[in-house]
Amino acid sequence: MSDWTCVEYNPVSGVSTWIKIEGDKTLVQERQDVSKLLDDNTAQRNVTSPGWKGDYHSLARLPLAMLHAKGGLLHDAMKAGDDERVKRFLNDSDNSRLRTKEGRV
């Protein structure tokens, strides 16, 4: 990581922006420590009722860096209004730690 330089840090969101110059290219990367968010999601998931009765449910809490990543699955799906792709992402077991409620969307 020594080639990467932090150029911005937002203490409120915890998102930092890093750049790396490779020849005529400048690479940009956003990073965010999500360990507390994942712990909070687990705690909420453990106390949330298992049913889907009612109108509104919190399904997941996602890191800002993941939502802002242009070219990333979630950013592109949400921008395109592709609810099915977002559902597949939320139902994927690899993303279960982002969920705040058990079950399938």
C-alpha positions as CSV (number, residue, x, y, z in Angstrom):
1,M,0.0,0.0,0.0
2,S,3.0,2.3,0.1
3,D,2.2,3.5,-3.5
4,W,-1.2,4.8,-2.4
5,T,-1.6,8.3,-0.9
6,C,-4.6,9.3,1.2
7,V,-5.9,12.6,-0.2
8,E,-9.1,13.0,1.8
9,Y,-10.7,11.6,5.0
10,N,-14.2,12.3,6.2
11,P,-14.4,11.7,10.0
12,V,-18.2,11.6,10.0
13,S,-18.6,8.8,7.4
14,G,-15.2,7.2,8.0
15,V,-14.6,7.2,4.2
16,S,-11.1,8.0,3.0
17,T,-10.0,8.6,-0.6
18,W,-6.7,7.3,-1.8
19,I,-4.9,7.8,-5.1
20,K,-2.1,5.9,-6.9
21,I,-0.3,7.1,-10.0
22,E,0.8,4.5,-12.5
23,G,2.4,6.1,-15.5
24,D,-0.3,8.2,-17.2
25,K,-3.1,6.7,-15.1
26,T,-4.4,7.9,-11.8
27,L,-6.2,5.2,-9.8
28,V,-8.7,6.4,-7.1
29,Q,-10.0,4.2,-4.3
30,E,-12.4,4.8,-1.5
31,R,-12.0,2.9,1.7
32,Q,-14.1,2.6,4.8
33,D,-13.7,0.6,8.0
34,V,-17.0,-1.3,8.2
35,S,-16.3,-3.5,11.3
36,K,-18.6,-1.5,13.6
37,L,-21.4,-1.4,10.9
38,L,-21.2,-5.2,10.5
39,D,-21.3,-5.7,14.3
40,D,-24.3,-3.3,14.6
41,N,-26.1,-5.2,11.7
42,T,-25.6,-8.5,13.6
43,A,-27.0,-7.0,16.8
44,Q,-30.0,-5.6,15.0
45,R,-30.6,-8.9,13.1
46,N,-30.5,-10.8,16.4
47,V,-33.3,-8.7,17.9
48,T,-35.5,-8.2,14.8
49,S,-38.7,-10.2,14.6
50,P,-38.6,-13.0,12.1
51,G,-41.8,-12.2,10.2
52,W,-42.6,-9.8,7.5
53,K,-45.9,-8.5,8.8
54,G,-46.4,-4.8,8.4
55,D,-45.4,-2.3,5.8
56,Y,-41.8,-1.3,6.4
57,H,-38.7,-3.3,7.4
58,S,-35.0,-2.3,7.6
59,L,-33.3,-5.0,5.4
60,A,-29.7,-3.9,5.4
61,R,-27.2,-1.2,6.3
62,L,-24.6,-0.7,3.6
63,P,-21.2,1.1,3.7
64,L,-21.2,4.4,1.9
65,A,-18.1,3.5,0.0
66,M,-19.9,0.5,-1.5
67,L,-22.9,2.6,-2.6
68,H,-20.7,5.3,-4.1
69,A,-18.4,3.0,-6.0
70,K,-19.1,3.9,-9.7
71,G,-19.0,0.8,-11.7
72,G,-19.9,-1.3,-8.6
73,L,-22.8,-3.6,-8.7
74,L,-24.9,-1.7,-6.2
75,H,-24.2,1.8,-7.5
76,D,-25.1,0.8,-11.0
77,A,-28.2,-1.3,-10.1
78,M,-29.6,1.4,-7.9
79,K,-28.9,4.1,-10.4
80,A,-30.7,2.0,-13.1
81,G,-33.6,1.2,-10.8
82,D,-32.8,-2.5,-11.2
83,D,-34.6,-3.8,-8.1
84,E,-34.1,-7.4,-9.1
85,R,-30.3,-7.1,-9.1
86,V,-30.4,-5.3,-5.7
87,K,-32.6,-8.2,-4.4
88,R,-30.1,-10.8,-5.7
89,F,-27.3,-8.9,-4.0
90,L,-29.1,-8.7,-0.6
91,N,-30.2,-12.4,-0.8
92,D,-26.7,-13.6,-1.6
93,S,-25.2,-15.4,1.4
94,D,-21.9,-13.7,0.8
95,N,-23.5,-10.4,1.7
96,S,-25.4,-11.7,4.8
97,R,-23.4,-9.5,7.2
98,L,-24.9,-6.4,5.5
99,R,-28.4,-7.6,6.4
100,T,-30.3,-6.4,9.4
101,K,-33.2,-8.8,9.0
102,E,-33.2,-12.6,8.2
103,G,-35.2,-14.1,5.4
104,R,-35.3,-13.4,1.6
105,V,-36.2,-10.1,0.0
